[in-house]
Amino acid sequence: MQNFLRCNSDRRFINNLCASLSSVCMEPVDFYRFVLPLGVMIVLLASMVLYIARKEEPDEELEGLRKQLRSGTIDRKTYERMRNRLKYEKIFAEELEKLETMLQRKTIDQDHYTRLRKVLEMTFTKRLEGLDAHTRL
């Protein structure tokens, strides 16, 4: 008799457990509604991160400077000065390329191009002079 009661209580436990789990279990419709779109979004985000990481190529000149710093060929101040100079030169080249693109697309005429280029060059030289004065201190 005790085995029967024990077995009966086990059955009730299992039935209660199944009833509580049935409310937690996912239906196939829920999978298509929630899990699948979340998985697709994760894959898209991961692929975008990898694409952007590959797109940004390291600057070879900056890598060469880092190697020289690590090997002891140049000191820290020289490295910082040359790194900042490379950064300003890169910005100058990008801005000059934008100006040339505007000239090619005929957004600006030749006179505007020459004036803007002179302003860009003067700004660049002032930045480099300020950079040199700052690093000498």
Secondary structure, 3 states (H helix, E strand, C coil): CHHHHHHHHHHHHHHHHHHHHHHHCCCHHHHHHHHHHHHHHHHHHHHHHHHHHHHCCCCHHHHHHHHHHHHCCCCHHHHHHHHHHHHHHHHHHHHHHHHHHHHHCCCCCHHHHHHHHHHHHHHHHHHHHHHHHHHHC
